[in-house]
Amino acid sequence: MDRGDGRAGGGAGAAEQGEESEADAERQGRGSTAQAAVGALFAALLYAVTDAYTAAIQAGDTEAVRRIARFRAALMALEAALLRDSARRGPPGGAASRALH
């Protein structure tokens, strides 16, 4: 539709873009919230594991110290892998995320 100002159908296209931008922002907000929740979960787990590690050291339980240290290392490796994967995929709701679905 020519509006006489050189823009064909400008109003409808802009409205659609605005709706897409709002939907992208909403998806990114949910993704940011989810990432923050996962980060808080890992922080709480590492805090609890560190407390258990300290208690095992104070109790002189070397076997428990070894087990907790292995678990803590695995937990930290998992967190690092999730962060790398998240960085590789880009922001939630972004083009890479939409291409997967």
Residue frames as qw, qx, qy, qz and C-alpha x, y, z in Angstrom:
[[0.000, 0.890, 0.457, 0.000, 0.00, 0.00, 0.00],
 [0.440, 0.285, -0.011, 0.851, 1.59, 3.27, -1.12],
 [0.250, -0.731, -0.480, 0.415, 1.04, 6.04, 1.40],
 [0.285, 0.916, 0.147, 0.241, 2.31, 8.77, -0.89],
 [0.269, -0.907, 0.325, 0.003, 5.45, 9.31, 1.18],
 [0.413, 0.604, -0.682, -0.012, 7.61, 6.64, -0.40],
 [0.217, -0.240, 0.889, -0.323, 6.88, 4.02, 2.25],
 [0.621, -0.061, -0.586, -0.517, 4.85, 1.03, 1.17],
 [0.793, -0.369, -0.464, -0.140, 2.86, -0.54, 4.00],
 [0.275, 0.455, -0.551, 0.644, 5.07, 1.00, 6.65],
 [0.519, -0.433, 0.278, -0.683, 2.46, 0.99, 9.41],
 [0.960, -0.120, -0.083, -0.238, 1.72, -2.75, 9.36],
 [0.776, 0.304, -0.425, 0.353, 5.37, -3.76, 9.13],
 [0.060, 0.506, -0.482, 0.712, 6.35, -1.55, 12.04],
 [0.712, -0.370, 0.190, -0.566, 3.53, -2.94, 14.18],
 [0.976, 0.026, -0.215, -0.016, 4.61, -6.52, 13.45],
 [0.554, 0.416, -0.473, 0.545, 8.22, -5.67, 14.26],
 [0.263, -0.520, 0.381, -0.718, 7.15, -4.07, 17.52],
 [0.891, -0.249, 0.049, -0.375, 5.21, -7.19, 18.51],
 [0.895, 0.196, -0.326, 0.233, 8.19, -9.40, 17.66],
 [0.265, 0.520, -0.466, 0.665, 10.51, -7.15, 19.68],
 [0.553, -0.463, 0.293, -0.628, 8.18, -7.32, 22.68],
 [0.981, -0.081, -0.083, -0.155, 7.97, -11.13, 22.40],
 [0.716, 0.365, -0.411, 0.431, 11.77, -11.38, 22.15],
 [0.048, -0.551, 0.440, -0.708, 12.19, -9.13, 25.20],
 [0.781, -0.358, 0.162, -0.486, 9.73, -11.26, 27.16],
 [0.968, 0.084, -0.219, 0.085, 11.55, -14.49, 26.22],
 [0.488, 0.468, -0.444, 0.588, 14.89, -12.94, 27.15],
 [0.367, -0.549, 0.341, -0.670, 13.47, -11.83, 30.49],
 [0.939, -0.221, 0.047, -0.260, 12.28, -15.35, 31.25],
 [0.859, 0.282, -0.298, 0.305, 15.64, -16.73, 30.16],
 [0.167, 0.586, -0.439, 0.660, 17.50, -14.25, 32.36],
 [0.647, -0.465, 0.268, -0.541, 15.31, -15.24, 35.31],
 [0.996, -0.020, -0.080, -0.043, 15.98, -18.92, 34.64],
 [0.652, 0.442, -0.382, 0.483, 19.72, -18.31, 34.37],
 [0.157, -0.595, 0.416, -0.670, 19.69, -16.38, 37.64],
 [0.852, -0.323, 0.146, -0.384, 17.79, -19.23, 39.32],
 [0.944, 0.161, -0.212, 0.193, 20.31, -21.80, 38.06],
 [0.360, 0.566, -0.415, 0.615, 23.15, -19.58, 39.24],
 [0.464, -0.540, 0.344, -0.612, 21.56, -19.28, 42.68],
 [0.975, -0.134, -0.022, -0.174, 21.08, -23.05, 42.81],
 [0.798, 0.314, -0.327, 0.398, 24.75, -23.71, 42.04],
 [0.043, 0.606, -0.409, 0.680, 25.82, -21.10, 44.59],
 [0.715, -0.439, 0.233, -0.491, 23.68, -22.76, 47.28],
 [0.991, 0.030, -0.125, 0.031, 24.98, -26.22, 46.38],
 [0.603, 0.454, -0.381, 0.533, 28.60, -25.08, 46.45],
 [0.255, -0.611, 0.361, -0.657, 28.01, -23.33, 49.77],
 [0.882, -0.310, 0.141, -0.326, 26.54, -26.50, 51.30],
 [0.928, 0.209, -0.206, 0.228, 29.32, -28.67, 49.86],
 [0.312, 0.594, -0.413, 0.616, 31.95, -26.28, 51.23],
 [0.540, -0.545, 0.323, -0.554, 30.34, -26.47, 54.68],
 [0.988, -0.106, 0.032, -0.104, 30.36, -30.28, 54.52],
 [0.735, 0.451, -0.306, 0.403, 33.98, -30.22, 53.35],
 [0.018, -0.641, 0.428, -0.637, 34.99, -27.98, 56.26],
 [0.768, -0.409, 0.249, -0.426, 33.14, -30.20, 58.75],
 [0.985, 0.106, -0.110, 0.081, 34.84, -33.31, 57.35],
 [0.490, 0.554, -0.405, 0.538, 38.26, -31.68, 57.66],
 [0.308, -0.589, 0.406, -0.627, 37.53, -30.63, 61.24],
 [0.904, -0.241, 0.181, -0.304, 36.35, -34.15, 62.07],
 [0.242, -0.558, 0.774, 0.175, 39.50, -35.64, 60.54],
 [0.784, 0.272, 0.545, -0.124, 37.47, -37.84, 58.15],
 [0.127, -0.482, 0.576, 0.648, 39.92, -38.07, 55.24],
 [0.250, 0.258, 0.877, 0.320, 37.67, -40.38, 53.19],
 [0.154, 0.812, 0.531, -0.185, 34.78, -37.92, 53.43],
 [0.080, -0.761, 0.200, 0.612, 37.14, -35.08, 52.51],
 [0.206, -0.186, 0.768, 0.578, 38.17, -36.96, 49.34],
 [0.200, 0.504, 0.826, 0.153, 34.57, -37.78, 48.37],
 [0.063, 0.870, 0.336, -0.355, 33.35, -34.25, 48.95],
 [0.144, -0.617, 0.396, 0.665, 36.29, -32.80, 47.03],
 [0.210, 0.075, 0.837, 0.500, 35.46, -35.06, 44.03],
 [0.128, 0.700, 0.702, -0.025, 31.78, -34.10, 44.22],
 [0.049, -0.840, -0.083, 0.534, 32.63, -30.40, 44.46],
 [0.180, -0.387, 0.597, 0.679, 34.94, -30.65, 41.44],
 [0.180, 0.335, 0.857, 0.348, 32.21, -32.43, 39.44],
 [0.049, 0.816, 0.520, -0.247, 29.67, -29.78, 40.45],
 [0.092, -0.745, 0.177, 0.637, 31.99, -26.99, 39.41],
 [0.204, -0.128, 0.762, 0.600, 32.70, -28.75, 36.08],
 [0.163, 0.576, 0.792, 0.120, 28.97, -29.08, 35.45],
 [0.004, 0.864, 0.254, -0.436, 28.43, -25.40, 36.17],
 [0.152, -0.554, 0.454, 0.681, 31.27, -24.45, 33.81],
 [0.215, 0.148, 0.851, 0.455, 29.84, -26.68, 31.06],
 [0.121, 0.749, 0.646, -0.083, 26.40, -25.11, 31.46],
 [0.061, -0.822, 0.012, 0.566, 27.90, -21.62, 31.27],
 [0.196, -0.308, 0.664, 0.653, 29.86, -22.51, 28.12],
 [0.189, 0.404, 0.852, 0.275, 26.75, -23.99, 26.52],
 [0.050, 0.840, 0.450, -0.299, 24.70, -20.95, 27.44],
 [0.106, -0.702, 0.264, 0.653, 27.33, -18.62, 25.99],
 [0.228, -0.066, 0.799, 0.553, 27.49, -20.69, 22.80],
 [0.150, 0.580, 0.790, 0.130, 23.73, -20.56, 22.30],
 [0.043, 0.344, 0.126, 0.930, 23.48, -16.85, 22.91],
 [0.293, -0.044, 0.425, -0.855, 20.71, -15.03, 24.74],
 [0.270, 0.329, 0.892, -0.151, 17.48, -16.96, 25.36],
 [0.392, 0.748, 0.451, -0.289, 14.91, -16.25, 22.68],
 [0.007, 0.676, -0.409, -0.613, 17.58, -15.03, 20.28],
 [0.648, 0.485, -0.378, -0.450, 17.97, -16.15, 16.67],
 [0.255, 0.331, -0.908, 0.034, 20.03, -19.22, 17.57],
 [0.301, 0.068, 0.807, -0.504, 17.45, -20.34, 20.10],
 [0.651, 0.417, 0.159, -0.614, 14.58, -19.86, 17.64],
 [0.499, 0.477, -0.640, -0.336, 16.46, -21.85, 14.99],
 [0.008, -0.179, 0.964, -0.195, 16.54, -24.86, 17.32],
 [0.375, 0.296, 0.728, -0.492, 12.74, -24.95, 17.65]]
